[in-house]
Amino acid sequence: MANRRDSRIEPSFEGSPRAKSSEGFSVSEEDRVVPGSRKSASRGKSAKAKSRGRGRGRSESRRGLLGIATRLVYWCFVLCIWGGIAAAGVVVYYGAKMPAATTWSVPDRAPNIKIVSVDGNLIANRGASGGEAVGLHQMSPYIPEAVVAIEDRRFYSHFGIDPIGLSRAMVTNLLGGHFSQGGSTLTQQLAKNLFLTPDRTLERKVQEVLLALWLEHKHSKDQILEMYLNRVYFGSGAYGVEAASRRYFGKSARDVTLSEAALLAGLLKAPSKLSPARDPKAAEERAQLVLAAMRETGKISDKEYKTALSAPATRAPSYWTGSENYVADTVMDELPDLIGDVRGDIVINTTVDLNLQKLAEQSIRRLIDESGKKLNVSQGALVSIDDSGAVRAMVGGYDYSTSQFDRASEARRQPGSAFKPFVYMAALEAGRTPDSIRNDAPIKIGKWTPDNYGGKYYGKVTLATALAKSLNSVAAQLTMEVGPDAVVEAAHRMGIQSDLQANTSIALGTSEVTPLELTSAYVPFANGGYKPDIHFIQRITTASGKVLYEGSTGSAPRVIKADIVGMMNSMMTGTVEVGTARKAAFNWPSAGKTGTSQNSRDAWFVGYTANLTTGVWFGNDDGSPMKKVTGGALPAQAWHEFMVAAHEGVPVRPLPGTWKSTPSDTIVPDEIPSADASQPPPAPPAAVGQSQPVAPAPAPVRQARPAQTVDADGFDMPSDKGSTASIKHPVPPGNVGGPTKKRQTSILDILGGG
């Protein structure tokens, strides 16, 4: 039984793990009464598996891309979070280094100093800004529209930072491979200009953003734009639209046209590079882009656009050319002594008449343009002062734009014979009169022999004749008589401020002075003997009208007696009418004195009426000689042109003083035949009067020399051809002879004169 049990063969189905061979008993799926579903299921699974494999590949591909995108978005989000945290950390870090926001305030704009003429016309703006602040409602409406259109189109919609503009700038910079756009708003630019340095650092950028947000919180859009336009740099030293408008167009920002506004707005991208003063073509091309932006944003119509393109901005010839800038510089030098530090916008009312200033400048420039090369003249100066000491015009050189050195108030030059009035004044105060006679002949003082111009001498002459003809011999004699110290004292009393060497050669003007002080020293002759304070400034006020300084109107001290004034005016009238300054004469009673330094290095004429005292100088900065230019030539011509225009329509007034010469003691200049001291002079009918000139009697008249050599003030000059005298003596330097004490005995005793 056991064996049978052990040898028994168990049935198995196909596929059973127990099936050992094909010979054994087995039941297949087909032998079943009820067919199973295993086979069909297996077949179905196989088919599904095949189709599912194909779908699974596509699905897995889609799931892979989606997964990558999801992971990318996720990590970007994570990075953004961390970036935001980092940015916040940077902002907090750099923000913590700034002062507390409660202490922030907009700094005051740099004060502007507005300098105006006596009639209120603008002379110049001075100060760091170079122009006054102009309200947004006051300036031309084209200016803010142009700036917003080209610089920050979304200015009125963003909150101080423009994300769109910033993103655009970043993309542009990345694609371009270099930094070409900053993306800063006008508010950010204002914040940078107000509070920060121009350094391109992360710290500065963060601070700029914080300050821009603060500005937007504290101020309206219009206030921000107004502050920006009044402070931004427009190139060529101009800060703010008013300064820029004056600089480039010679007009106020209130009067700027569309094309001019476009040019100004275009400068903001690169003020120095695009300045029309430097590159007009580049400035105009940029202005056209601004106009296109204005049309694109709807600020202007197509018609306005075309009109502006056809009429581009016209630039002023040169902002720094006008001679009135010499006046402005002098005013700025005086300002600290009058009001101290300037803490706000101020207005300075000057004494200068801008019309006279322009006339003076035109005369100086015209004469140099016409004769400069021929006569070797490159510079000129003119000062005009009224009887109260108010400076009405001052030209300090040929062209301010090429040289800001003021030759009227800063350059000290030898006045030559223009200094002689102080010699004669000292002699009159010592008891001489215009009728006093001196012998015009060669003299020798120590080793010094003062020669007359051309070596010509006239013998016995009156002091009036000697001054009119500017005879050096007589001036030296008078200096010896009264002493050099008396001459120096008289000059200082009249208004000369420079140090003067008290030696005999001072008679010929060897000590240097400025045109301003020499002209001011003649003013007492014109006003009757009073020395006023020479001044340029009448009044200083704040922008709101508060008076900070008011010029004094007190009486001036008398420095010369009335009778001396009358005698001096009588003598110097002869200089204009029959003497060395005949080219200066015009239809007003006038007087003055020419002057020419050694070798024609300086040529002067200082003359006056009862209305104005005007001094003119011509020469060269390097002291090189001119070609026989004397005070009776170019200076007298410039004086004549200026004074004729200045007195147009002004009622005629006589010069102060009533002195008249005594007929029996008078010698008419043109009637002196020679330098023979022993020959008695003929008696003329009368001398030239101060208010009613008397013509001399007919007499032989010496032939006039050419215009450039008619002055007889020079010393050490070549002789004229045909001169009646041939005596020439070397002229030593101006200090030869040294100080000479006042003598009690007249030099007439030495020379044997009358």
Secondary structure, DSSP 8 states (H G I E B T S, - for coil): -HHHHHH----EETT-TT---TTS-EE-GGGSSS--SHHHHHHHHHHHHHHHHHHHHHHHHHHHHHHHHHHHHHHHHHHHHHHHHHHHHHHHHHHHTS--GGG---------EEEE-TTS-EEEEESSSSS----TTTS-THHHHHHHHHH-TTTTTSSSS-HHHHHHHHHHHHHHTS-------HHHHHHHHHH--S---HHHHHHHHHHHHHHHHHS-HHHHHHHHHTTSB-STT-BSHHHHHHHHHSS-GGG--HHHHHHHHHHTTSHHHH-TTT-HHHHHHHHHHHHHHHHHTTSS-HHHHHHHHHS-----S-TT--THHHHHHHHHHHHHHHH-S--S-EEEEES--HHHHHHHHHHHHHHHHHHHHHHT--EEEEEEEETTSBEEEEE-SS-TTT----TTTT--B--GGGGHHHHHHHHHHTT--TT-EEEES---BTTB----GGG---EEEEHHHHHHTT-HHHHHHHHHHH-HHHHHHHHHHHT--S----SGGGGGT-S-B-HHHHHHHHHHHHHTSB----BSEEEEEETT--EEEE-------B-S-HHHHHHHHHHHHHHHHTSTTGGG--SS--EEEEEE-GGGSEEEEEEE-SSEEEEEEEE-TT----SS--TTTHHHHHHHHHHHHHTTT------S------GGG---GGG-----TTS-----S----SSS--------------GGG-----SS----TT-S---------TTTT------SS-THHHHT--
